[in-house]
Each structure stands twice: as C-alpha cells, then as structure tokens.
Amino acid sequence: MALTFHRIHTTPAGGRRGRIELPHRAVQTPVFMPVGTAGSVKAVPQDILESLGAELILGNTYHLYLRPGHDAIRRMGGLHRFISWPRAMLTDSGGFQVFSLSQLRKVTDEGVRFRSHLDGSSHFFTPEHSMDVQISLGADIAMAFDECTEYPAERSRAEESLRLTMAWARRSLDHFRAHQHEVPWIHNVAPASRPAVAGASSPAPGGGITQSLFGIVQGGMYLDLRRQSAERLVEMDFDGYAIGGLSVGEPRDLTLEMIAEVLPLLPADKPRYVMGVGYPDEIEQYARMGVDMMDCVLPTRAARHGLLFTSQGRMTIKNRQYAEDQQPPDPNCNCMVCRRYTRAYLRHLMQAGEPLSATLNTIHNLAYYLGIMERVRASLAIHQAGGDRFVPEGRRENSPG
Amino acid sequence: MALTFHRIHTTPAGGRRGRIELPHRAVQTPVFMPVGTAGSVKAVPQDILESLGAELILGNTYHLYLRPGHDAIRRMGGLHRFISWPRAMLTDSGGFQVFSLSQLRKVTDEGVRFRSHLDGSSHFFTPEHSMDVQISLGADIAMAFDECTEYPAERSRAEESLRLTMAWARRSLDHFRAHQHEVPWIHNVAPASRPAVAGASSPAPGGGITQSLFGIVQGGMYLDLRRQSAERLVEMDFDGYAIGGLSVGEPRDLTLEMIAEVLPLLPADKPRYVMGVGYPDEIEQYARMGVDMMDCVLPTRAARHGLLFTSQGRMTIKNRQYAEDQQPPDPNCNCMVCRRYTRAYLRHLMQAGEPLSATLNTIHNLAYYLGIMERVRASLAIHQAGGDRFVPEGRRENSPG
C-alpha cells in the first residue's frame, strides 16, 4: 500500500488542507519541502530541521547516486538511516540534474548517457535504473524519470520531449510496481537499534506501507501538451502527480497559467506537487490554488549568499546599512535566529566569511518558508464546516477527510 | 572588583579544582576555552556551545579590532551582546596575531606598527591601545600586551623580547587600572532588552564587578628568564597569570619543563592560564599540574580538516575505511553528534564538501575536549576532605575553598 491522502478541507478556490500518510511521517499539507541535495539540507543539522517543523525533505538522486552511491546507501539501510532523518523524504528522478549539471549528454529512447560533473565518469540512466536507484535510496516518495523541457522550446521540441517523458513514465511505473518491495526498510520494520531513526513511524507490520511513485506532467509552455500529459499520466494511475518543467526562466504569469490549467485535470484525492517553486508569495499563491507540495532551493541557496526573506521583504544582510543594526533579522519572526541574533551580527559573520553565517541565514529562511505554509494551512482550514472558526492544527488532523 | 578565584581542592600534585567568579559567569576550573576568533566559534551556533557546557570562550582582539572594529562593538554594548554570548569571555591582547598574521611589522619600545592581513591598511598597537580595544570589547578577562618570543630564539633575542614584554605589562596594567571602568556594560547593569543576553549574570549594582587583567609570562625556553618574568609580573599584582610563548614549535618536554618551572612561582590564590595548548593528553596533564585555564584552536581547526579526537585515538574521518562504517564517531561519547550520526555520514559530508561537516565535526571535538576537563575536575575533587569519595560537581561548588 502506498501513501494515503486525507483532504481535511477544500476551499472554494480549490486550496486543500490535508494530510499525507507516508511510511515515515504523517505530513500536514500544503507542505514546503527543504532541499537536502546530497543528504544534507546545506549547513543545517537534522535536529534543527526537526525543531523548525520540517516534515518532508528532498534528496537528489543524481547527487546521491554519484556520491556515496545508491548501493552503499542501500547496504546502510536506506537514505533515512544513512543521514539520520527519521521523518519523510522524497527523491527526484535524477533527470533534472542529468540535464542541468552533467556533461556530454546523449539522449535516446532508451535513456540518457552522461558524464559525471564530479569526475567525468560515464553513466547511463534509464527509467528502470532511476527506479532501482530510488528504491535503494528508499525515500517515502519517488519520482518518475522525465525530461525537463527547457525554456523557451519550439513546439516540435516540446512535443518530442513530452513523447519521451510519457514513454519513460510508463516504464518508470511498471518497473517501480515490480520492484517496490525491494526498498531497504520494508522488511526491517523493527525499531532501529541506533537512536538515529528513533521517532520514525514504524511501517505497519508486514511491510504494508511502502514507497509511492509520482508521475510528472511536462509539455513546456503549451497548454494542450500540458493537458495531454496530465490526462495520460492519470490513466496510468500514479500515487500522486507533479507538475515539472516550471520555474525554468519563463515569466511568472506563464507559470501560473500552466498550473491553473493542469490542476483541475489531476485527481482530487491524490497529492499534487509543483516542482522547484518558488518565492514566498508564489508558494502561498499556489498552495491556495490547490497545490499540496512544493520544493525549492531558493530559501537555502539565497541564505548562503546573504539574502534573507522577511515579513518586511527581502534583505541583503551584507549591506553596510546593517553594520550596527541591533534589530533581529525579522522583528516579526520567532525563529531561533531572530530570537537571539542581530542583523549586525549576521552581517559581521558574512563579512568575516564565518561558516556560522550560512547556518544562521538558512535556519531563518527555512523558518520563514515553513511559517508561511503553517499560516496557509491554518487559513485553508478556517472555512471548515462552513464557518470561519479557527480550529487548532492538532484537532484538525482528526477531522473527517 | 575583579574576579574572585575559589580553590575548592588542591591535590598533592598541585592540581586545583576551583571556580572563577566572573561578571558573566562562575566558571568551573580547570577549564578549556573554545576559541571564537572573530566572534564565532567557527561553524557552531551559540546555543549548541551552551549545551556543550562551554562556560568561557575566547575572542581575538586583532581580528575583532580589524572587523567589525572595537568602536562598533562598544557602540553595540560590548562583545557579549554583539555575538549574543551571555557567558564569560576572554580576549587576547592582539599581540600574537600582530606577530603571526600581519605584514610589515615594525616594533619599537612604544609599540608595533603593522599592516592588516585583510586590506593592507596601516595600524599602530601600543599596550595602551590594546587595553582600550579590550576594554571596548568588554570581555570578562583581558590580557596584557606582550611579544610572543618565537622558537627557537637566541638568548639575546629572548632577553630583549622579555624586556619589551615586561615594560608593556607595566604599561598595560597602569592603563587598564585607569580605564577599566569604561567597559561598555559596567554602567548598564539592567537586564538587556534583547533576549540575546538574558541569562547573563548582571554585574553587581554600582559596577562592583568588572573586567580582570592577566599578565603573561614570557622568556622563551630559558628557565631563568621565565622565572624572572614570573617574579616581576607577580610584583605588579595582576588579577591572574598566563604562561605564553609555548606550543610554538618546541618539543613537548620543553613545554612541560617551562610550565613546571613557572607554576610554583605564581600566587596560589590566582588563576593560572597556559595559552594555546594543546592535544587532549596535554590539557589533562597540565590541568593535573595546577593549570586552571587553557585555550587552543586545535579541536575546532582540526575538525574542519576532518580530524576527530576520540576515546580510541585520532580519527581521519575522510578515510576510505569509514565509507560504510555505521558506528558513531566515538562509541564512548554521548555528544549530540555521536548520539545521532555515523562515521559513514560524517565521511560523506566531508567528501561532498557539505558545510554541515565542519559543524558536526567541531561539535564532537569540543564535546570531547570539554568532557576531558569535566572528568579532570571530578577527579581533582575526589581527595577533598582527605577521602576519595566522589562529590557531584554541583555540591562541590558549595564546598569551602
């Protein structure tokens, strides 16, 4: 059995307050997923991620495949155990990084041959191989192997790319269904001896709960191709659906148009995930439209470059104006960074090249993003039972779906 | 009034279990002080330092003077407040870094002219200026401005260096006594409005507790010069005494010889600090001889290069042999890193260049160093009252000194 998705409340605008039951965590949605590229949300210890309320983090298949390798991770019990993250995880298919990071790519119907950006070694990824790698990693949610259509793309190029992605979706699903029982933790449901994974929900005895696989809607910026893609994926019956190939350089109204076109075509009773978005106002907007899951490197990557997201707008913390500013980064934020440190100190850490800079900036940005989603979840639940009474999150979880 | 030093117990070998009452903290001794060079113990958030039990950390006057500048730090209420560290701090005099890091140094009796290693700008440090800078920073303990004699040094060179250091010690002390009331927090005893410094012991109303100044014994590797240096400093009557110019490349038996020669010459009722040491076995050895305070960049710097100190010896975590090692870094360690992460994961973080690597490695190494000192303190107190009964640390604090 794959994931279970409970819709707790749906607003007239289509926004859904829900909960996804995954093997390692019941995740409150809409959810923002911090990106833990190579098995670490950069610069942030796992216990701090937990205290920030992160329930579901992302790992990049391409990076983990190259280093330390999926076979090693399988031998160590899977990704959760390897990185000591007991809550839920999602892995991408590796496709996006193969196309954006690797060298000398050669795409055929069979798959993609590419050279590692790390050492130039040659590798061949097929949908089947991506599934094997992702099953070895053992995230709660795996993604179908797809080709992310670049922007801008001619219609003929978008059509060809979509043809490939749809064929690969079918092959991904078939291979996943045939092998999903091989996930490293399915036969290992006893509580782990290391405290590393203490707190993880144990899969049901007998391994009844396993990984889920999501299909990815592509089609470039062509509405009819997007529709076609969504309809064909829905026929295949994935456990959830993602919209990919967005936030690749297109104007934002186009992003919005594609999301608005695709969402109604996806089954209401399965989670919907828009990949790689976005700015704070975007994630709020999409969540209110009915997107249940989003991920983006923006809060973490921007933090390392000194860009903070705050309730008062974006703040380039390195600016001279903050040199003696004794205010917290965001006076309206209650995160562990804003409670303790000043803008002046964060600026100094950045100026001095101190490694603590990346850690504190990232903690704040993630707190800000996760805080947005917490507020969106609260507001999406307000109209429950037709009223506008606020229901605490803990109680909403027990409401009928 | 400067610090108060309580000797709780002294062993026959001279080891002292004690407590130093400082404006921001009552510090249990012997104590190891993590180094927070530029206002941050590299890669470790302040709350984690607190949870590790760090009571007294070091800041480098040279670095903080150059960036962000002592005037800025004074305007922001002093170093404790600037970096949000409510516990005790010590600043060095700036001398060591002027001699080891800066460029185009020119030493005269008056002071040292040098160029910044950051931007080549020209600066002039005198004993009086070092005191002014350290008073602006406002650490609980300041250090006299000295010249650290290099190793090896001819006798004539060591004599000349010592002459300078002794003259500068006198000038440091005179200037410090005349200006120590100018510390940024002495007239600001009300609890700070920002939670940043909540938990700091408020100085006594009226500013009765202020900074302390330590003199520094130099003299190269010449026993008679070391004795002469100690005797002259003791005549000057500092609040505590440091032994400097050690761990500068000399063989370890020479380090030990110098410490053994100097310790008995220092007043028993004042803290004794050996600067810049050392390896785990060294800090234990010196503490048992009667050294009350030590600092060293070794645990933090080595951590960033992947060298871990463990109960089983040193571990180069990047080594291939740890690639799938599922043990904690040190199976006998109960720190937050050893409780949660494996050697394989720490190796992966280092291999992948993940910033979390420095953070986790440093936390473990500091936990190891601080743990050594905790055990040494416990063992130094065992012979209290003539018996070998173990007295818990909390109770020992209330024992007669």
Interface residues (C-beta under 8 A of the other chain):
Chain A: A38 G39 S40 K42 A43 V44 P45 Q46 D47 H63 R67 P68 A72 R75 M76 F82 I83 S84 R194 P195 A196 A323 E324 Q326 P328 M336 R339 R340 Y341 T342 A344 Y345 H348 L349 Q351 A352 E354 P355 L356 A358 T359 L360
Chain B: A38 G39 S40 K42 A43 V44 P45 Q46 D47 H63 R67 P68 A72 R75 M76 F82 I83 S84 R194 P195 A196 A323 E324 Q326 M336 R339 R340 Y341 T342 A344 Y345 H348 L349 Q351 A352 E354 P355 L356 A358 T359 L360
